Amino acid sequence: MDELYKLTRKMRNFKLKISVPQAGARSFVSMGKWGQSNAESAARVLLAVYLVGLAVVAFWPTPVDRPVAGRLQTVLFALHQASLPQLINYNFVEFASNILMFAPIGALATLAFPAFHRGRIVLAAFLVSCGMELGQLLFLHDRVPSAMDIVANTSGAMLGIWVLGVLEDWLRRADFDKLNQWGSRG
């Protein structure tokens, strides 16, 4: 985990080293409340926008897949006739969609708050998912809350964190430090 944290720091420094501030302009880093970098700020903005969109989907009064449910069932039936395993059914697609819906949250939260332990981000995704399902239970009578949605959403956040870790590892192995050193000389 320490290597990922160091890599995130190096990636942020790379971006800052090659950017040349204009004369008289204050650095965005020093203007931030906690001294956050441009990358952290951008990730926080994207995370906030994504969470607003997620809230719209989560608290839509009717199931968001209602308009396409019949067509999806038809497509799945046709694919089953063409040898798609029966395991891949409507419930599978819904579960996978919930995973994919939360994957960006894990990645963006990790970029937005690099000092946080990844377990905190997973816990936050779990709590957000629980809040969404509780809100659906209490306020949205056409929506069906599900414990499986909580599992899928939390798994999606974990997937996003994992994918980001793989990408960071790939960048480290691609000798990203040479680019950083070159950028500081130029």
N, C-alpha and C positions, 0 to 999 in steps of 0.2 A: 504494500500500500504506500510505503514511503516513496518508492520509485515513481508511482503514478503521480503522487503529489509533487515531487520534484520535476517531473516531466511537464505537468500542467504549469508550474511556475516558469520553466524554461520556455514553453510555448508562448506564455504571456509576455515574457521578457523579449522574445524574438520579435513579436509584433511591435513592442514599444521601441526597441533599439533601431529598427529600420525606418520608423516614422520620424520625420523631422518636423518639430513644431514650428509654426510660423512665428516671426519676430513679434514679441509683445504678447503672444498667446500663452495663457496658463495651461499647464498640463492637466488633462482630464483626470489623471490618476490623483493628483493632489487636490482636485476639487471634490472628489467623491467622499461620501460620509465616512467610509471605512478604508479609504485609500484603495478602492477597487480599480481594477484595470478596465480597459475598454472591452476586453473579451467578457469579463464578468458582468459588466453593465449591459452589454448586448444580450447575453444569455438571460439575465434577469428580466429584461424587457420582453424577450421572446417567451420566456416562461410565463410571465403574467398574461400576455396575450393568449397563449395556449390554454392557460387555466380558465380564462374567461370563456373561450370557445367550448372548453370541456364542460363548464357549468351550464352553458346553454343546452348542450346535448343531454347532459345528465338530468336537467330539470325541465326538459321539454314536456308539455302536458301529456302527450301521447307517445307511444313507442316510436323512436326515430326510424326504425326499419319498416314500419307499417306500409309506407307507399311502395316498397320494393319487395316485400315478403313473398308475395305470390310469384313474382318473376324469379326470385332467387330459388324458390322451391322448384319451379319448372326447370331452371338451369341445372340444379342439383339432380333432379330426376333424369334429365337427359344425360348428364355426365355419369350417373350411376349405370345407365343403359350402355354407356361406352366404357365400362370397366372401372370407373372410379370406385374405390372401396366404400362400402356402406358406412364406415366409420366417419367419413367426411359428410356430415349431414348439417342440417340447419343449426343445431346446438353447437356443433364444432365450429362453424363459421362465426357464430355469435361470440363464442369463447375466444377464438383467435382475433376477432375484431377488437375485443376489449383489451387483449394483450397489446396489440399494435397501437391502440389508442393511448395507452399509458407509457409506452416505450419512450416517446420524446420527453415525457416528464422526467424520467430517470436521468436521461442524458443531459437535458437542459438544467435540471437542478444540480447535477454534479458540476457542470461548468459554471453555474451561477454562484455556487457556494462551495468552492474547492476545499475550504478548511473543515467542512462538515465531514464526519465519518459517513461512509456510504450506507451504513446501517440506519443512520438517522433519516436519510433520504427514503429508504425503503419503508421505514416506520411512518414517515409523513405520507407517503403514497397510500399505505394501508389505512391510515386514519382518514385521509381525504375520501378514499373509496367507501369506507364505513359511513362517513357523513353523507355521501351521495345516496347510498342505499337507504339509510335511515330517512333522509329527506323524501325519497320516493315513497317509502312506506307510509310516512305521516301525511304527506301533502298531495301526492299524485296518485289518484285512485286507478288510473288507466295503466300505470307502470307497475311492473312486477319486480320488487327487489329480490336479489339473489345472493346467497353466500358465494356461489361460484363466480359471480361478477367481482366480488372482493378478491378472490383468489387470482382471477385473471388479471385484474388491474394491478395488483401487487406484483405479480409475475412480470407484467409488462414493464413496470418501473425497474425491476431487477434486470430485465433484458436490455433496457436502455443503458443502464449503468455498465453492464457487461460489454455491450457493443462499443461504448465509448472507451472502456479500458482496452479492448482489443485494438481499437484505432490508435490510441495513445501508444501502446506497445509497438504497433507497426511503425509509427512515426519515429519512435526511439530507435528501433532496429534499422530504420532507413537512414540512420546517421543524421538526424535532424539537427544535431549540435553543430555539424559543419556549416549548415546554412546559417545558424545563429552566429557563429564566429565570423563568417563572411559578412553578414549584415552589420556587425559591430565595427568591422574594419572600414567598410565603405562609407 
